[in-house]
Amino acid sequence: MEENLKEIEDLRFYFTDDMKQTLFDMLTIQNMLNNEDLSYKEIRQLEKEKERLLEHFREELHANNPVEVAIVREFLNMKNEEK
């Protein structure tokens, strides 16, 4: 288990400018959801946009880091099997 954890610690993910902007946008939306008095409709719209951005980020993360994503998935699967 210690050896597997070391592999995870050494991973280097590549983040594009688009991914960084997407993260910033998601954080901004989350901050608005946490700190604003919003109507139900506004909350739903923001949550939908956040989900869309999250899906976009996932796609970009996988496209730019396929090996790293596969390693993390395998690590998480091994961890779940140990439980």
N, CA and C atoms as a LAMMPS dump frame, in Angstrom:
ITEM: TIMESTEP
0
ITEM: NUMBER OF ATOMS
249
ITEM: BOX BOUNDS ff ff ff
-5.0000000000000000e+02 5.0000000000000000e+02
-5.0000000000000000e+02 5.0000000000000000e+02
-5.0000000000000000e+02 5.0000000000000000e+02
ITEM: ATOMS id mol type element x y z
1 1 1 N 0.826 -1.201 0
2 1 2 C 0 0 0
3 1 3 C 0.864 1.256 0
4 2 1 N 1.935 1.255 0.786
5 2 2 C 2.833 2.413 0.846
6 2 3 C 3.445 2.708 -0.521
7 3 1 N 3.823 1.659 -1.264
8 3 2 C 4.403 1.858 -2.596
9 3 3 C 3.388 2.487 -3.532
10 4 1 N 2.142 2.025 -3.47
11 4 2 C 1.084 2.584 -4.319
12 4 3 C 0.827 4.044 -3.99
13 5 1 N 0.84 4.381 -2.72
14 5 2 C 0.625 5.762 -2.306
15 5 3 C 1.752 6.646 -2.816
16 6 1 N 2.977 6.14 -2.827
17 6 2 C 4.123 6.906 -3.327
18 6 3 C 3.921 7.26 -4.799
19 7 1 N 3.366 6.307 -5.583
20 7 2 C 3.1 6.583 -6.996
21 7 3 C 2.112 7.744 -7.141
22 8 1 N 1.112 7.792 -6.307
23 8 2 C 0.115 8.858 -6.362
24 8 3 C 0.742 10.197 -5.989
25 9 1 N 1.601 10.209 -4.989
26 9 2 C 2.237 11.447 -4.546
27 9 3 C 3.132 12.046 -5.631
28 10 1 N 3.694 11.197 -6.471
29 10 2 C 4.636 11.656 -7.497
30 10 3 C 3.965 12.062 -8.815
31 11 1 N 2.663 11.905 -8.914
32 11 2 C 1.971 12.253 -10.157
33 11 3 C 2.031 13.753 -10.421
34 12 1 N 2.183 14.091 -11.663
35 12 2 C 2.176 15.486 -12.097
36 12 3 C 1.083 15.653 -13.14
37 13 1 N 0.096 16.44 -12.803
38 13 2 C -1.003 16.69 -13.725
39 13 3 C -0.73 17.946 -14.537
40 14 1 N -1.142 17.907 -15.798
41 14 2 C -1.002 19.04 -16.701
42 14 3 C -2.337 19.786 -16.73
43 15 1 N -2.301 21.081 -16.41
44 15 2 C -3.485 21.922 -16.427
45 15 3 C -3.345 22.978 -17.511
46 16 1 N -4.293 22.993 -18.431
47 16 2 C -4.294 24.007 -19.486
48 16 3 C -4.872 25.307 -18.924
49 17 1 N -4.701 26.37 -19.664
50 17 2 C -5.3 27.642 -19.254
51 17 3 C -6.824 27.52 -19.196
52 18 1 N -7.397 26.767 -20.121
53 18 2 C -8.842 26.545 -20.128
54 18 3 C -9.278 25.831 -18.849
55 19 1 N -8.529 24.842 -18.411
56 19 2 C -8.853 24.115 -17.179
57 19 3 C -8.757 25.036 -15.969
58 20 1 N -7.749 25.876 -15.957
59 20 2 C -7.596 26.822 -14.846
60 20 3 C -8.767 27.79 -14.803
61 21 1 N -9.177 28.289 -15.96
62 21 2 C -10.313 29.209 -16.02
63 21 3 C -11.603 28.515 -15.592
64 22 1 N -11.757 27.266 -16.007
65 22 2 C -12.946 26.504 -15.621
66 22 3 C -12.996 26.324 -14.114
67 23 1 N -11.866 25.99 -13.504
68 23 2 C -11.81 25.865 -12.042
69 23 3 C -12.17 27.18 -11.363
70 24 1 N -11.622 28.255 -11.865
71 24 2 C -11.925 29.572 -11.305
72 24 3 C -13.415 29.878 -11.411
73 25 1 N -14.004 29.569 -12.566
74 25 2 C -15.442 29.812 -12.761
75 25 3 C -16.284 28.97 -11.797
76 26 1 N -15.899 27.702 -11.608
77 26 2 C -16.646 26.847 -10.677
78 26 3 C -16.535 27.362 -9.244
79 27 1 N -15.357 27.807 -8.862
80 27 2 C -15.176 28.353 -7.522
81 27 3 C -15.99 29.628 -7.324
82 28 1 N -16.041 30.447 -8.346
83 28 2 C -16.824 31.679 -8.286
84 28 3 C -18.311 31.363 -8.109
85 29 1 N -18.8 30.399 -8.883
86 29 2 C -20.202 30.008 -8.765
87 29 3 C -20.479 29.44 -7.376
88 30 1 N -19.587 28.583 -6.886
89 30 2 C -19.793 28.011 -5.554
90 30 3 C -19.814 29.097 -4.489
91 31 1 N -18.946 30.069 -4.628
92 31 2 C -18.926 31.188 -3.684
93 31 3 C -20.241 31.961 -3.735
94 32 1 N -20.762 32.168 -4.928
95 32 2 C -22.047 32.852 -5.062
96 32 3 C -23.157 32.037 -4.411
97 33 1 N -23.125 30.734 -4.596
98 33 2 C -24.147 29.875 -3.995
99 33 3 C -24.072 29.891 -2.472
100 34 1 N -22.887 30.025 -1.942
101 34 2 C -22.7 30.017 -0.49
102 34 3 C -23.002 31.36 0.165
103 35 1 N -22.812 32.445 -0.552
104 35 2 C -22.831 33.753 0.089
105 35 3 C -23.927 34.704 -0.361
106 36 1 N -24.724 34.319 -1.299
107 36 2 C -25.709 35.252 -1.843
108 36 3 C -27.127 34.845 -1.458
109 37 1 N -27.986 35.832 -1.388
110 37 2 C -29.418 35.566 -1.26
111 37 3 C -29.976 35.461 -2.671
112 38 1 N -30.188 34.24 -3.09
113 38 2 C -30.611 33.991 -4.458
114 38 3 C -31.999 33.367 -4.476
115 39 1 N -32.683 33.596 -5.565
116 39 2 C -33.976 32.942 -5.746
117 39 3 C -33.739 31.483 -6.116
118 40 1 N -34.786 30.703 -5.989
119 40 2 C -34.69 29.283 -6.346
120 40 3 C -34.25 29.125 -7.802
121 41 1 N -34.807 29.937 -8.692
122 41 2 C -34.467 29.868 -10.109
123 41 3 C -32.988 30.192 -10.33
124 42 1 N -32.486 31.207 -9.662
125 42 2 C -31.072 31.574 -9.795
126 42 3 C -30.159 30.467 -9.272
127 43 1 N -30.555 29.864 -8.167
128 43 2 C -29.764 28.758 -7.611
129 43 3 C -29.706 27.608 -8.598
130 44 1 N -30.834 27.245 -9.166
131 44 2 C -30.877 26.14 -10.137
132 44 3 C -30.024 26.447 -11.361
133 45 1 N -30.088 27.691 -11.851
134 45 2 C -29.283 28.072 -13.008
135 45 3 C -27.794 27.985 -12.693
136 46 1 N -27.407 28.47 -11.537
137 46 2 C -25.999 28.406 -11.144
138 46 3 C -25.537 26.968 -10.951
139 47 1 N -26.378 26.138 -10.352
140 47 2 C -26.013 24.737 -10.162
141 47 3 C -25.863 24.012 -11.499
142 48 1 N -26.748 24.313 -12.449
143 48 2 C -26.641 23.722 -13.788
144 48 3 C -25.344 24.143 -14.469
145 49 1 N -25.018 25.416 -14.363
146 49 2 C -23.786 25.915 -14.974
147 49 3 C -22.564 25.288 -14.318
148 50 1 N -22.602 25.147 -13.007
149 50 2 C -21.49 24.523 -12.297
150 50 3 C -21.311 23.065 -12.731
151 51 1 N -22.413 22.345 -12.902
152 51 2 C -22.344 20.959 -13.372
153 51 3 C -21.778 20.881 -14.786
154 52 1 N -22.196 21.818 -15.637
155 52 2 C -21.677 21.85 -17.007
156 52 3 C -20.173 22.097 -17.004
157 53 1 N -19.74 23.034 -16.172
158 53 2 C -18.314 23.338 -16.071
159 53 3 C -17.531 22.156 -15.494
160 54 1 N -18.112 21.483 -14.53
161 54 2 C -17.451 20.321 -13.937
162 54 3 C -17.262 19.217 -14.976
163 55 1 N -18.279 18.971 -15.773
164 55 2 C -18.169 17.957 -16.829
165 55 3 C -17.102 18.351 -17.843
166 56 1 N -17.068 19.608 -18.211
167 56 2 C -16.037 20.104 -19.132
168 56 3 C -14.646 19.906 -18.523
169 57 1 N -14.499 20.234 -17.247
170 57 2 C -13.205 20.073 -16.581
171 57 3 C -12.783 18.605 -16.569
172 58 1 N -13.714 17.719 -16.255
173 58 2 C -13.404 16.285 -16.249
174 58 3 C -12.917 15.811 -17.612
175 59 1 N -13.607 16.246 -18.649
176 59 2 C -13.213 15.86 -20.01
177 59 3 C -11.809 16.352 -20.332
178 60 1 N -11.526 17.6 -19.999
179 60 2 C -10.202 18.173 -20.266
180 60 3 C -9.122 17.491 -19.422
181 61 1 N -9.438 17.222 -18.166
182 61 2 C -8.474 16.559 -17.291
183 61 3 C -8.1 15.202 -17.862
184 62 1 N -9.093 14.44 -18.267
185 62 2 C -8.834 13.118 -18.825
186 62 3 C -8.091 13.21 -20.158
187 63 1 N -8.479 14.151 -20.995
188 63 2 C -7.837 14.291 -22.304
189 63 3 C -6.37 14.692 -22.175
190 64 1 N -6.049 15.523 -21.193
191 64 2 C -4.682 16.014 -21.044
192 64 3 C -3.829 15.184 -20.092
193 65 1 N -4.452 14.278 -19.338
194 65 2 C -3.727 13.476 -18.348
195 65 3 C -4.247 12.041 -18.307
196 66 1 N -4.303 11.345 -19.438
197 66 2 C -4.927 10.014 -19.44
198 66 3 C -4.202 8.996 -18.553
199 67 1 N -2.899 9.019 -18.544
200 67 2 C -2.139 8.065 -17.728
201 67 3 C -2.343 8.36 -16.246
202 68 1 N -2.261 9.616 -15.869
203 68 2 C -2.418 10.01 -14.472
204 68 3 C -3.816 9.669 -13.954
205 69 1 N -4.83 9.932 -14.773
206 69 2 C -6.204 9.629 -14.385
207 69 3 C -6.366 8.115 -14.211
208 70 1 N -5.784 7.335 -15.104
209 70 2 C -5.871 5.871 -14.999
210 70 3 C -5.198 5.379 -13.723
211 71 1 N -4.066 5.951 -13.373
212 71 2 C -3.359 5.552 -12.149
213 71 3 C -4.201 5.867 -10.923
214 72 1 N -4.782 7.047 -10.877
215 72 2 C -5.607 7.439 -9.725
216 72 3 C -6.838 6.536 -9.633
217 73 1 N -7.472 6.254 -10.762
218 73 2 C -8.648 5.372 -10.746
219 73 3 C -8.279 3.985 -10.226
220 74 1 N -7.171 3.45 -10.696
221 74 2 C -6.734 2.129 -10.241
222 74 3 C -6.435 2.147 -8.745
223 75 1 N -5.782 3.194 -8.281
224 75 2 C -5.484 3.328 -6.856
225 75 3 C -6.766 3.348 -6.037
226 76 1 N -7.752 4.12 -6.473
227 76 2 C -9.021 4.202 -5.751
228 76 3 C -9.765 2.872 -5.777
229 77 1 N -9.695 2.152 -6.889
230 77 2 C -10.325 0.833 -6.966
231 77 3 C -9.662 -0.138 -5.997
232 78 1 N -8.344 -0.113 -5.914
233 78 2 C -7.622 -0.984 -4.976
234 78 3 C -7.996 -0.642 -3.547
235 79 1 N -8.094 0.637 -3.259
236 79 2 C -8.444 1.082 -1.914
237 79 3 C -9.846 0.615 -1.527
238 80 1 N -10.791 0.696 -2.469
239 80 2 C -12.165 0.253 -2.212
240 80 3 C -12.23 -1.26 -2.022
241 81 1 N -11.416 -2.002 -2.765
242 81 2 C -11.414 -3.458 -2.64
243 81 3 C -10.852 -3.895 -1.294
244 82 1 N -9.957 -3.106 -0.712
245 82 2 C -9.382 -3.446 0.581
246 82 3 C -10.395 -3.314 1.707
247 83 1 N -11.4 -2.472 1.532
248 83 2 C -12.425 -2.261 2.562
249 83 3 C -13.348 -3.389 2.615
